[in-house]
Amino acid sequence: QVQLVESGGGLVQPGGSLRLSCAASGSIFSINAMGWYRQGPGEQRDLVATITPGGILNYANSVKGRFTISRDNAKNTVYLQMNSLRPEDTAVYYCNAGLRTYARSSYIDYWGQGTQVTVSS
């Protein structure tokens, strides 16, 4: 059984900052890429940022220069530091990890339950 548990969402004013965390736990053999996606009301789920085990980063154009993704491989945890937040960043943010358990020989995508981020004055 694998769980991805997110934390750190909330309400923030425009220009403010939030830090999201996502910890993977369970019978994990190894983790490949980890990342964050978001889904606004009535919209599809879109990539925000990803990071490989070796630290290769990928960002959506809309968050470059404002958001920073990082990970602690020893803790199976990925972070998203969000600065200069805008109302259009309002969404449910989902953690994603491609990981392999001890019970399987292939990597599978796992998702967290989502955490709400609301940017509003």
N, CA, C and O atoms as a Tinker XYZ file with bonds, in Angstrom:
   484  protein
     1  N      0.851000   -1.190000    0.000000    73     2
     2  CA     0.000000    0.000000    0.000000    64     1     3
     3  C      0.886000    1.238000    0.000000    63     2     4     5
     4  O      1.796000    1.370000    0.819000    81     3
     5  N      0.603000    2.145000   -0.934000    73     3     6
     6  CA     1.377000    3.382000   -1.068000    64     5     7
     7  C      0.454000    4.562000   -0.862000    63     6     8     9
     8  O     -0.684000    4.567000   -1.331000    81     7
     9  N      0.953000    5.558000   -0.157000    73     7    10
    10  CA     0.204000    6.800000    0.032000    64     9    11
    11  C      1.077000    7.991000   -0.285000    63    10    12    13
    12  O      2.265000    8.017000    0.037000    81    11
    13  N      0.464000    8.988000   -0.928000    73    11    14
    14  CA     1.094000   10.294000   -1.117000    64    13    15
    15  C      0.239000   11.285000   -0.343000    63    14    16    17
    16  O     -0.939000   11.470000   -0.648000    81    15
    17  N      0.826000   11.912000    0.644000    73    15    18
    18  CA     0.085000   12.814000    1.507000    64    17    19
    19  C      0.627000   14.224000    1.352000    63    18    20    21
    20  O      1.799000   14.493000    1.617000    81    19
    21  N     -0.253000   15.121000    0.915000    73    19    22
    22  CA     0.113000   16.510000    0.677000    64    21    23
    23  C     -0.243000   17.374000    1.878000    63    22    24    25
    24  O     -1.131000   17.041000    2.662000    81    23
    25  N      0.457000   18.476000    2.005000    73    23    26
    26  CA     0.150000   19.466000    3.032000    64    25    27
    27  C      0.660000   20.823000    2.574000    63    26    28    29
    28  O      1.503000   20.921000    1.681000    81    27
    29  N      0.129000   21.874000    3.207000    73    27    30
    30  CA     0.646000   23.214000    2.968000    64    29    31
    31  C     -0.249000   24.135000    2.167000    63    30    32    33
    32  O      0.094000   25.303000    1.980000    81    31
    33  N     -1.383000   23.654000    1.689000    73    31    34
    34  CA    -2.275000   24.529000    0.948000    64    33    35
    35  C     -2.976000   25.516000    1.864000    63    34    36    37
    36  O     -2.826000   25.459000    3.085000    81    35
    37  N     -3.747000   26.427000    1.266000    73    35    38
    38  CA    -4.478000   27.389000    2.057000    64    37    39
    39  C     -4.848000   28.618000    1.275000    63    38    40    41
    40  O     -4.790000   28.637000    0.045000    81    39
    41  N     -5.231000   29.648000    2.005000    73    39    42
    42  CA    -5.630000   30.930000    1.429000    64    41    43
    43  C     -4.492000   31.929000    1.602000    63    42    44    45
    44  O     -3.941000   32.076000    2.692000    81    43
    45  N     -4.152000   32.606000    0.525000    73    43    46
    46  CA    -3.070000   33.587000    0.574000    64    45    47
    47  C     -3.444000   34.771000   -0.307000    63    46    48    49
    48  O     -4.175000   34.623000   -1.286000    81    47
    49  N     -2.935000   35.943000    0.049000    73    47    50
    50  CA    -3.202000   37.131000   -0.748000    64    49    51
    51  C     -2.300000   37.160000   -1.980000    63    50    52    53
    52  O     -1.223000   36.564000   -1.973000    81    51
    53  N     -2.726000   37.842000   -3.026000    73    51    54
    54  CA    -1.857000   37.994000   -4.197000    64    53    55
    55  C     -0.498000   38.552000   -3.802000    63    54    56    57
    56  O     -0.397000   39.470000   -2.989000    81    55
    57  N      0.547000   37.978000   -4.396000    73    55    58
    58  CA     1.904000   38.357000   -4.050000    64    57    59
    59  C      2.499000   37.563000   -2.914000    63    58    60    61
    60  O      3.695000   37.669000   -2.644000    81    59
    61  N      1.689000   36.771000   -2.246000    73    59    62
    62  CA     2.156000   35.989000   -1.113000    64    61    63
    63  C      2.822000   34.690000   -1.532000    63    62    64    65
    64  O      3.006000   34.412000   -2.717000    81    63
    65  N      3.177000   33.900000   -0.518000    73    63    66
    66  CA     3.904000   32.655000   -0.740000    64    65    67
    67  C      3.258000   31.516000    0.033000    63    66    68    69
    68  O      2.638000   31.715000    1.077000    81    67
    69  N      3.422000   30.321000   -0.509000    73    67    70
    70  CA     3.029000   29.088000    0.159000    64    69    71
    71  C      4.051000   28.018000   -0.191000    63    70    72    73
    72  O      4.695000   28.070000   -1.239000    81    71
    73  N      4.190000   27.038000    0.713000    73    71    74
    74  CA     5.057000   25.905000    0.438000    64    73    75
    75  C      4.258000   24.623000    0.607000    63    74    76    77
    76  O      3.722000   24.344000    1.679000    81    75
    77  N      4.186000   23.849000   -0.469000    73    75    78
    78  CA     3.508000   22.560000   -0.440000    64    77    79
    79  C      4.529000   21.446000   -0.202000    63    78    80    81
    80  O      5.673000   21.511000   -0.652000    81    79
    81  N      4.076000   20.433000    0.514000    73    79    82
    82  CA     4.904000   19.245000    0.739000    64    81    83
    83  C      4.107000   18.005000    0.381000    63    82    84    85
    84  O      2.882000   17.990000    0.499000    81    83
    85  N      4.796000   16.976000   -0.051000    73    83    86
    86  CA     4.145000   15.703000   -0.372000    64    85    87
    87  C      5.093000   14.580000    0.002000    63    86    88    89
    88  O      6.196000   14.474000   -0.534000    81    87
    89  N      4.651000   13.742000    0.930000    73    87    90
    90  CA     5.470000   12.628000    1.390000    64    89    91
    91  C      4.874000   11.310000    0.912000    63    90    92    93
    92  O      3.688000   11.042000    1.106000    81    91
    93  N      5.708000   10.502000    0.290000    73    91    94
    94  CA     5.296000    9.165000   -0.144000    64    93    95
    95  C      5.683000    8.151000    0.917000    63    94    96    97
    96  O      6.791000    8.187000    1.452000    81    95
    97  N      4.760000    7.248000    1.216000    73    95    98
    98  CA     5.031000    6.236000    2.234000    64    97    99
    99  C      4.435000    4.904000    1.807000    63    98   100   101
   100  O      3.556000    4.841000    0.948000    81    99
   101  N      4.933000    3.850000    2.423000    73    99   102
   102  CA     4.439000    2.511000    2.114000    64   101   103
   103  C      5.566000    1.614000    1.653000    63   102   104   105
   104  O      6.737000    1.873000    1.929000    81   103
   105  N      5.206000    0.568000    0.955000    73   103   106
   106  CA     6.163000   -0.431000    0.514000    64   105   107
   107  C      6.827000    0.000000   -0.794000    63   106   108   109
   108  O      6.576000   -0.574000   -1.854000    81   107
   109  N      7.673000    1.015000   -0.698000    73   107   110
   110  CA     8.280000    1.645000   -1.871000    64   109   111
   111  C      9.670000    1.092000   -2.120000    63   110   112   113
   112  O     10.528000    1.111000   -1.237000    81   111
   113  N      9.885000    0.596000   -3.342000    73   111   114
   114  CA    11.210000    0.112000   -3.729000    64   113   115
   115  C     12.053000    1.266000   -4.255000    63   114   116   117
   116  O     13.200000    1.438000   -3.843000    81   115
   117  N     11.490000    2.055000   -5.165000    73   115   118
   118  CA    12.195000    3.232000   -5.666000    64   117   119
   119  C     11.200000    4.200000   -6.288000    63   118   120   121
   120  O     10.096000    3.819000   -6.678000    81   119
   121  N     11.616000    5.463000   -6.373000    73   119   122
   122  CA    10.781000    6.512000   -6.946000    64   121   123
   123  C     11.504000    7.154000   -8.112000    63   122   124   125
   124  O     12.679000    7.504000   -8.005000    81   123
   125  N     10.810000    7.306000   -9.216000    73   123   126
   126  CA    11.361000    7.982000  -10.380000    64   125   127
   127  C     11.020000    9.464000  -10.267000    63   126   128   129
   128  O     11.321000   10.085000   -9.248000    81   127
   129  N     10.414000   10.027000  -11.267000    73   127   130
   130  CA    10.082000   11.447000  -11.214000    64   129   131
   131  C      8.963000   11.713000  -10.213000    63   130   132   133
   132  O      8.070000   10.889000  -10.018000    81   131
   133  N      9.034000   12.886000   -9.584000    73   131   134
   134  CA     7.965000   13.380000   -8.724000    64   133   135
   135  C      7.548000   14.750000   -9.243000    63   134   136   137
   136  O      8.342000   15.447000   -9.874000    81   135
   137  N      6.325000   15.129000   -8.980000    73   135   138
   138  CA     5.901000   16.412000   -9.501000    64   137   139
   139  C      4.614000   16.915000   -8.903000    63   138   140   141
   140  O      3.991000   16.276000   -8.054000    81   139
   141  N      4.237000   18.088000   -9.378000    73   139   142
   142  CA     3.001000   18.737000   -8.962000    64   141   143
   143  C      2.182000   19.083000  -10.196000    63   142   144   145
   144  O      2.716000   19.530000  -11.212000    81   143
   145  N      0.883000   18.869000  -10.090000    73   143   146
   146  CA    -0.078000   19.239000  -11.109000    64   145   147
   147  C     -1.173000   20.049000  -10.430000    63   146   148   149
   148  O     -1.321000   20.007000   -9.209000    81   147
   149  N     -1.940000   20.787000  -11.227000    73   147   150
   150  CA    -3.033000   21.544000  -10.627000    64   149   151
   151  C     -4.247000   21.522000  -11.538000    63   150   152   153
   152  O     -4.153000   21.361000  -12.755000    81   151
   153  N     -5.393000   21.691000  -10.887000    73   151   154
   154  CA    -6.653000   21.675000  -11.620000    64   153   155
   155  C     -7.544000   22.767000  -11.068000    63   154   156   157
   156  O     -7.969000   22.723000   -9.914000    81   155
   157  N     -7.823000   23.757000  -11.921000    73   155   158
   158  CA    -8.729000   24.818000  -11.547000    64   157   159
   159  C    -10.168000   24.404000  -11.800000    63   158   160   161
   160  O    -10.414000   23.391000  -12.456000    81   159
   161  N    -11.126000   25.174000  -11.288000    73   159   162
   162  CA   -12.552000   24.842000  -11.489000    64   161   163
   163  C    -12.900000   24.755000  -12.971000    63   162   164   165
   164  O    -12.639000   25.688000  -13.731000    81   163
   165  N    -13.479000   23.653000  -13.373000    73   163   166
   166  CA   -13.890000   23.477000  -14.747000    64   165   167
   167  C    -12.753000   23.300000  -15.735000    63   166   168   169
   168  O    -12.962000   23.384000  -16.945000    81   167
   169  N    -11.547000   23.054000  -15.229000    73   167   170
   170  CA   -10.385000   22.930000  -16.117000    64   169   171
   171  C     -9.783000   21.537000  -16.022000    63   170   172   173
   172  O    -10.114000   20.766000  -15.121000    81   171
   173  N     -8.892000   21.223000  -16.961000    73   171   174
   174  CA    -8.192000   19.946000  -16.903000    64   173   175
   175  C     -7.022000   20.059000  -15.935000    63   174   176   177
   176  O     -6.619000   21.153000  -15.540000    81   175
   177  N     -6.493000   18.911000  -15.569000    73   175   178
   178  CA    -5.338000   18.883000  -14.688000    64   177   179
   179  C     -4.073000   19.138000  -15.518000    63   178   180   181
   180  O     -3.816000   18.439000  -16.498000    81   179
   181  N     -3.300000   20.126000  -15.126000    73   179   182
   182  CA    -2.129000   20.538000  -15.883000    64   181   183
   183  C     -0.852000   20.394000  -15.056000    63   182   184   185
   184  O     -0.864000   20.495000  -13.829000    81   183
   185  N      0.234000   20.157000  -15.761000    73   183   186
   186  CA     1.538000   20.059000  -15.111000    64   185   187
   187  C      1.951000   21.415000  -14.556000    63   186   188   189
   188  O      1.771000   22.445000  -15.206000    81   187
   189  N      2.505000   21.405000  -13.350000    73   187   190
   190  CA     3.103000   22.597000  -12.764000    64   189   191
   191  C      4.634000   22.471000  -12.801000    63   190   192   193
   192  O      5.326000   23.348000  -13.317000    81   191
   193  N      5.142000   21.376000  -12.251000    73   191   194
   194  CA     6.595000   21.174000  -12.205000    64   193   195
   195  C      6.896000   19.719000  -11.894000    63   194   196   197
   196  O      6.138000   19.046000  -11.195000    81   195
   197  N      8.022000   19.243000  -12.427000    73   195   198
   198  CA     8.494000   17.895000  -12.111000    64   197   199
   199  C      9.977000   17.926000  -11.798000    63   198   200   201
   200  O     10.690000   18.857000  -12.173000    81   199
   201  N     10.431000   16.883000  -11.099000    73   199   202
   202  CA    11.846000   16.753000  -10.748000    64   201   203
   203  C     12.213000   15.280000  -10.763000    63   202   204   205
   204  O     11.489000   14.444000  -10.222000    81   203
   205  N     13.345000   14.967000  -11.388000    73   203   206
   206  CA    13.825000   13.589000  -11.440000    64   205   207
   207  C     14.669000   13.280000  -10.203000    63   206   208   209
   208  O     15.029000   14.194000   -9.461000    81   207
   209  N     14.986000   12.021000   -9.975000    73   207   210
   210  CA    15.839000   11.699000   -8.826000    64   209   211
   211  C     17.188000   12.401000   -8.874000    63   210   212   213
   212  O     17.775000   12.703000   -7.834000    81   211
   213  N     17.676000   12.660000  -10.076000    73   211   214
   214  CA    18.962000   13.336000  -10.226000    64   213   215
   215  C     18.869000   14.848000  -10.207000    63   214   216   217
   216  O     19.889000   15.532000  -10.285000    81   215
   217  N     17.642000   15.388000  -10.102000    73   215   218
   218  CA    17.483000   16.826000   -9.972000    64   217   219
   219  C     17.194000   17.583000  -11.253000    63   218   220   221
   220  O     17.307000   18.809000  -11.277000    81   219
   221  N     16.822000   16.886000  -12.320000    73   219   222
   222  CA    16.437000   17.579000  -13.553000    64   221   223
   223  C     15.037000   18.148000  -13.366000    63   222   224   225
   224  O     14.107000   17.446000  -12.970000    81   223
   225  N     14.913000   19.443000  -13.663000    73   223   226
   226  CA    13.669000   20.161000  -13.393000    64   225   227
   227  C     12.912000   20.473000  -14.674000    63   226   228   229
   228  O     13.496000   20.635000  -15.745000    81   227
   229  N     11.600000   20.553000  -14.533000    73   227   230
   230  CA    10.741000   20.977000  -15.636000    64   229   231
   231  C      9.610000   21.795000  -15.045000    63   230   232   233
   232  O      8.982000   21.381000  -14.071000    81   231
   233  N      9.346000   22.960000  -15.632000    73   231   234
   234  CA     8.300000   23.849000  -15.137000    64   233   235
   235  C      7.343000   24.243000  -16.254000    63   234   236   237
   236  O      7.736000   24.343000  -17.417000    81   235
   237  N      6.102000   24.463000  -15.895000    73   235   238
   238  CA     5.169000   25.104000  -16.802000    64   237   239
   239  C      5.616000   26.551000  -16.997000    63   238   240   241
   240  O      6.130000   27.177000  -16.070000    81   239
   241  N      5.419000   27.072000  -18.192000    73   239   242
   242  CA     5.850000   28.446000  -18.479000    64   241   243
   243  C      5.209000   29.449000  -17.523000    63   242   244   245
   244  O      5.824000   30.451000  -17.160000    81   243
   245  N      3.983000   29.176000  -17.123000    73   243   246
   246  CA     3.237000   30.131000  -16.302000    64   245   247
   247  C      3.806000   30.277000  -14.885000    63   246   248   249
   248  O      3.482000   31.240000  -14.189000    81   247
   249  N      4.646000   29.337000  -14.454000    73   247   250
   250  CA     5.168000   29.407000  -13.083000    64   249   251
   251  C      6.684000   29.610000  -13.038000    63   250   252   253
   252  O      7.251000   29.770000  -11.957000    81   251
   253  N      7.335000   29.605000  -14.180000    73   251   254
   254  CA     8.793000   29.782000  -14.201000    64   253   255
   255  C      9.184000   31.102000  -13.553000    63   254   256   257
   256  O      8.592000   32.146000  -13.828000    81   255
   257  N     10.192000   31.037000  -12.687000    73   255   258
   258  CA    10.661000   32.226000  -11.994000    64   257   259
   259  C      9.901000   32.538000  -10.720000    63   258   260   261
   260  O     10.323000   33.389000   -9.937000    81   259
   261  N      8.778000   31.854000  -10.503000    73   259   262
   262  CA     7.984000   32.095000   -9.296000    64   261   263
   263  C      7.917000   30.863000   -8.391000    63   262   264   265
   264  O      7.919000   30.991000   -7.167000    81   263
   265  N      7.858000   29.679000   -8.987000    73   263   266
   266  CA     7.745000   28.429000   -8.237000    64   265   267
   267  C      9.064000   27.682000   -8.308000    63   266   268   269
   268  O      9.779000   27.751000   -9.307000    81   267
   269  N      9.380000   26.966000   -7.231000    73   267   270
   270  CA    10.582000   26.133000   -7.189000    64   269   271
   271  C     10.225000   24.761000   -6.641000    63   270   272   273
   272  O      9.673000   24.639000   -5.547000    81   271
   273  N     10.547000   23.728000   -7.417000    73   271   274
   274  CA    10.324000   22.364000   -6.963000    64   273   275
   275  C     11.631000   21.789000   -6.442000    63   274   276   277
   276  O     12.702000   22.071000   -6.978000    81   275
   277  N     11.536000   20.987000   -5.399000    73   275   278
   278  CA    12.711000   20.314000   -4.847000    64   277   279
   279  C     12.267000   18.995000   -4.233000    63   278   280   281
   280  O     11.075000   18.756000   -4.045000    81   279
   281  N     13.236000   18.143000   -3.922000    73   279   282
   282  CA    12.882000   16.860000   -3.324000    64   281   283
   283  C     13.967000   16.412000   -2.366000    63   282   284   285
   284  O     15.136000   16.776000   -2.495000    81   283
   285  N     13.541000   15.605000   -1.396000    73   283   286
   286  CA    14.459000   14.978000   -0.459000    64   285   287
   287  C     14.318000   13.483000   -0.686000    63   286   288   289
   288  O     13.358000   12.870000   -0.219000    81   287
   289  N     15.266000   12.893000   -1.397000    73   287   290
   290  CA    15.158000   11.488000   -1.759000    64   289   291
   291  C     15.178000   10.582000   -0.529000    63   290   292   293
   292  O     14.545000    9.527000   -0.531000    81   291
   293  N     15.882000   10.973000    0.498000    73   291   294
   294  CA    15.953000   10.160000    1.718000    64   293   295
   295  C     14.609000   10.101000    2.432000    63   294   296   297
   296  O     14.307000    9.129000    3.123000    81   295
   297  N     13.813000   11.137000    2.262000    73   295   298
   298  CA    12.506000   11.210000    2.920000    64   297   299
   299  C     11.348000   10.913000    1.967000    63   298   300   301
   300  O     10.188000   10.970000    2.373000    81   299
   301  N     11.650000   10.596000    0.696000    73   299   302
   302  CA    10.596000   10.357000   -0.304000    64   301   303
   303  C      9.598000   11.509000   -0.338000    63   302   304   305
   304  O      8.387000   11.296000   -0.397000    81   303
   305  N     10.118000   12.714000   -0.300000    73   303   306
   306  CA     9.279000   13.902000   -0.198000    64   305   307
   307  C      9.623000   14.898000   -1.294000    63   306   308   309
   308  O     10.790000   15.103000   -1.629000    81   307
   309  N      8.581000   15.511000   -1.844000    73   307   310
   310  CA     8.759000   16.559000   -2.837000    64   309   311
   311  C      8.090000   17.829000   -2.316000    63   310   312   313
   312  O      7.063000   17.778000   -1.639000    81   311
   313  N      8.695000   18.965000   -2.646000    73   311   314
   314  CA     8.216000   20.257000   -2.179000    64   313   315
   315  C      7.932000   21.165000   -3.367000    63   314   316   317
   316  O      8.488000   20.989000   -4.451000    81   315
   317  N      7.055000   22.141000   -3.143000    73   315   318
   318  CA     6.808000   23.176000   -4.136000    64   317   319
   319  C      6.735000   24.511000   -3.399000    63   318   320   321
   320  O      5.770000   24.794000   -2.689000    81   319
   321  N      7.769000   25.320000   -3.581000    73   319   322
   322  CA     7.769000   26.668000   -3.022000    64   321   323
   323  C      7.142000   27.596000   -4.040000    63   322   324   325
   324  O      7.626000   27.717000   -5.165000    81   323
   325  N      6.065000   28.250000   -3.644000    73   323   326
   326  CA     5.311000   29.117000   -4.557000    64   325   327
   327  C      5.409000   30.553000   -4.056000    63   326   328   329
   328  O      4.925000   30.875000   -2.971000    81   327
   329  N      6.032000   31.400000   -4.845000    73   327   330
   330  CA     6.170000   32.816000   -4.516000    64   329   331
   331  C      5.417000   33.667000   -5.533000    63   330   332   333
   332  O      5.044000   33.190000   -6.605000    81   331
   333  N      5.199000   34.931000   -5.181000    73   331   334
   334  CA     4.516000   35.871000   -6.078000    64   333   335
   335  C      3.225000   35.270000   -6.620000    63   334   336   337
   336  O      2.961000   35.317000   -7.821000    81   335
   337  N      2.440000   34.715000   -5.736000    73   335   338
   338  CA     1.218000   34.027000   -6.158000    64   337   339
   339  C      0.211000   35.001000   -6.751000    63   338   340   341
   340  O      0.102000   36.155000   -6.335000    81   339
   341  N     -0.523000   34.492000   -7.741000    73   339   342
   342  CA    -1.521000   35.276000   -8.475000    64   341   343
   343  C     -2.882000   34.604000   -8.341000    63   342   344   345
   344  O     -2.958000   33.406000   -8.066000    81   343
   345  N     -3.952000   35.362000   -8.532000    73   343   346
   346  CA    -5.283000   34.732000   -8.464000    64   345   347
   347  C     -5.429000   33.559000   -9.430000    63   346   348   349
   348  O     -6.133000   32.595000   -9.129000    81   347
   349  N     -4.782000   33.631000  -10.570000    73   347   350
   350  CA    -4.892000   32.534000  -11.547000    64   349   351
   351  C     -4.147000   31.271000  -11.116000    63   350   352   353
   352  O     -4.253000   30.241000  -11.781000    81   351
   353  N     -3.402000   31.333000  -10.024000    73   351   354
   354  CA    -2.772000   30.133000   -9.469000    64   353   355
   355  C     -3.747000   29.338000   -8.598000    63   354   356   357
   356  O     -3.430000   28.238000   -8.146000    81   355
   357  N     -4.927000   29.899000   -8.369000    73   355   358
   358  CA    -5.933000   29.204000   -7.566000    64   357   359
   359  C     -6.326000   27.890000   -8.222000    63   358   360   361
   360  O     -6.725000   27.862000   -9.387000    81   359
   361  N     -6.212000   26.802000   -7.467000    73   359   362
   362  CA    -6.490000   25.465000   -7.991000    64   361   363
   363  C     -6.316000   24.448000   -6.875000    63   362   364   365
   364  O     -5.833000   24.763000   -5.788000    81   363
   365  N     -6.722000   23.228000   -7.172000    73   363   366
   366  CA    -6.342000   22.092000   -6.328000    64   365   367
   367  C     -5.016000   21.569000   -6.866000    63   366   368   369
   368  O     -4.890000   21.280000   -8.056000    81   367
   369  N     -4.043000   21.452000   -5.995000    73   367   370
   370  CA    -2.712000   20.999000   -6.381000    64   369   371
   371  C     -2.545000   19.535000   -5.986000    63   370   372   373
   372  O     -2.796000   19.144000   -4.846000    81   371
   373  N     -2.116000   18.741000   -6.962000    73   371   374
   374  CA    -1.963000   17.299000   -6.759000    64   373   375
   375  C     -0.487000   16.910000   -6.869000    63   374   376   377
   376  O      0.227000   17.361000   -7.764000    81   375
   377  N     -0.062000   16.083000   -5.960000    73   375   378
   378  CA     1.277000   15.510000   -6.002000    64   377   379
   379  C      1.241000   14.231000   -6.849000    63   378   380   381
   380  O      0.267000   13.479000   -6.816000    81   379
   381  N      2.302000   14.004000   -7.594000    73   379   382
   382  CA     2.416000   12.807000   -8.435000    64   381   383
   383  C      3.788000   12.187000   -8.257000    63   382   384   385
   384  O      4.790000   12.889000   -8.114000    81   383
   385  N      3.822000   10.873000   -8.269000    73   383   386
   386  CA     5.110000   10.180000   -8.205000    64   385   387
   387  C      5.040000    8.909000   -9.039000    63   386   388   389
   388  O      4.084000    8.139000   -8.943000    81   387
   389  N      6.051000    8.703000   -9.849000    73   387   390
   390  CA     6.185000    7.438000  -10.560000    64   389   391
   391  C      7.043000    6.529000   -9.712000    63   390   392   393
   392  O      8.239000    6.769000   -9.550000    81   391
   393  N      6.439000    5.488000   -9.171000    73   391   394
   394  CA     7.219000    4.690000   -8.236000    64   393   395
   395  C      6.971000    3.205000   -8.412000    63   394   396   397
   396  O      5.970000    2.772000   -8.982000    81   395
   397  N      7.922000    2.450000   -7.902000    73   395   398
   398  CA     7.867000    0.998000   -7.963000    64   397   399
   399  C      7.791000    0.474000   -6.540000    63   398   400   401
   400  O      8.554000    0.898000   -5.672000    81   399
   401  N      6.875000   -0.441000   -6.303000    73   399   402
   402  CA     6.776000   -1.076000   -4.997000    64   401   403
   403  C      7.554000   -2.390000   -5.001000    63   402   404   405
   404  O      7.988000   -2.863000   -6.051000    81   403
   405  N      7.722000   -2.965000   -3.831000    73   403   406
   406  CA     8.406000   -4.260000   -3.737000    64   405   407
   407  C      7.596000   -5.366000   -4.388000    63   406   408   409
   408  O      8.144000   -6.412000   -4.738000    81   407
   409  N      6.290000   -5.147000   -4.556000    73   407   410
   410  CA     5.422000   -6.188000   -5.100000    64   409   411
   411  C      5.375000   -6.196000   -6.620000    63   410   412   413
   412  O      4.887000   -7.157000   -7.216000    81   411
   413  N      5.874000   -5.138000   -7.260000    73   411   414
   414  CA     5.782000   -5.034000   -8.714000    64   413   415
   415  C      7.153000   -4.733000   -9.310000    63   414   416   417
   416  O      8.031000   -4.188000   -8.641000    81   415
   417  N      7.318000   -5.099000  -10.583000    73   415   418
   418  CA     8.590000   -4.843000  -11.265000    64   417   419
   419  C      8.520000   -3.627000  -12.169000    63   418   420   421
   420  O      9.516000   -3.283000  -12.805000    81   419
   421  N      7.367000   -2.964000  -12.245000    73   419   422
   422  CA     7.219000   -1.805000  -13.119000    64   421   423
   423  C      6.853000   -0.568000  -12.299000    63   422   424   425
   424  O      6.358000   -0.659000  -11.176000    81   423
   425  N      7.116000    0.595000  -12.907000    73   423   426
   426  CA     6.780000    1.860000  -12.267000    64   425   427
   427  C      5.342000    2.243000  -12.619000    63   426   428   429
   428  O      4.900000    2.084000  -13.756000    81   427
   429  N      4.630000    2.749000  -11.621000    73   427   430
   430  CA     3.242000    3.176000  -11.787000    64   429   431
   431  C      3.080000    4.574000  -11.208000    63   430   432   433
   432  O      3.724000    4.931000  -10.222000    81   431
   433  N      2.207000    5.362000  -11.840000    73   431   434
   434  CA     1.908000    6.699000  -11.328000    64   433   435
   435  C      0.975000    6.625000  -10.129000    63   434   436   437
   436  O     -0.056000    5.954000  -10.163000    81   435
   437  N      1.357000    7.329000   -9.068000    73   435   438
   438  CA     0.505000    7.478000   -7.908000    64   437   439
   439  C      0.194000    8.961000   -7.710000    63   438   440   441
   440  O      0.992000    9.832000   -8.055000    81   439
   441  N     -1.000000    9.227000   -7.139000    73   439   442
   442  CA    -1.457000   10.599000   -6.944000    64   441   443
   443  C     -1.838000   10.827000   -5.486000    63   442   444   445
   444  O     -2.330000    9.930000   -4.802000    81   443
   445  N     -1.597000   12.053000   -5.034000    73   443   446
   446  CA    -2.101000   12.456000   -3.739000    64   445   447
   447  C     -3.567000   12.848000   -3.837000    63   446   448   449
   448  O     -4.163000   12.833000   -4.914000    81   447
   449  N     -4.133000   13.199000   -2.690000    73   447   450
   450  CA    -5.563000   13.503000   -2.637000    64   449   451
   451  C     -5.856000   14.936000   -3.063000    63   450   452   453
   452  O     -7.013000   15.289000   -3.290000    81   451
   453  N     -4.828000   15.762000   -3.172000    73   451   454
   454  CA    -5.007000   17.151000   -3.578000    64   453   455
   455  C     -5.089000   18.092000   -2.395000    63   454   456   457
   456  O     -5.610000   17.742000   -1.335000    81   455
   457  N     -4.572000   19.283000   -2.590000    73   455   458
   458  CA    -4.648000   20.325000   -1.561000    64   457   459
   459  C     -5.047000   21.637000   -2.231000    63   458   460   461
   460  O     -4.499000   22.005000   -3.270000    81   459
   461  N     -5.999000   22.333000   -1.630000    73   459   462
   462  CA    -6.536000   23.546000   -2.235000    64   461   463
   463  C     -5.608000   24.729000   -1.974000    63   462   464   465
   464  O     -5.174000   24.967000   -0.847000    81   463
   465  N     -5.319000   25.453000   -3.035000    73   463   466
   466  CA    -4.595000   26.726000   -2.939000    64   465   467
   467  C     -5.507000   27.811000   -3.497000    63   466   468   469
   468  O     -5.945000   27.735000   -4.645000    81   467
   469  N     -5.787000   28.813000   -2.684000    73   467   470
   470  CA    -6.645000   29.916000   -3.092000    64   469   471
   471  C     -5.884000   31.219000   -2.928000    63   470   472   473
   472  O     -5.400000   31.539000   -1.843000    81   471
   473  N     -5.785000   31.965000   -4.020000    73   471   474
   474  CA    -5.094000   33.257000   -3.999000    64   473   475
   475  C     -6.150000   34.335000   -4.208000    63   474   476   477
   476  O     -6.728000   34.468000   -5.287000    81   475
   477  N     -6.382000   35.089000   -3.160000    73   475   478
   478  CA    -7.448000   36.079000   -3.210000    64   477   479
   479  C     -7.223000   37.136000   -2.146000    63   478   480   481
   480  O     -6.684000   36.857000   -1.074000    81   479
   481  N     -7.642000   38.351000   -2.457000    73   479   482
   482  CA    -7.555000   39.432000   -1.474000    64   481   483
   483  C     -8.868000   39.555000   -0.707000    63   482   484
   484  O     -8.994000   40.412000    0.168000    81   483
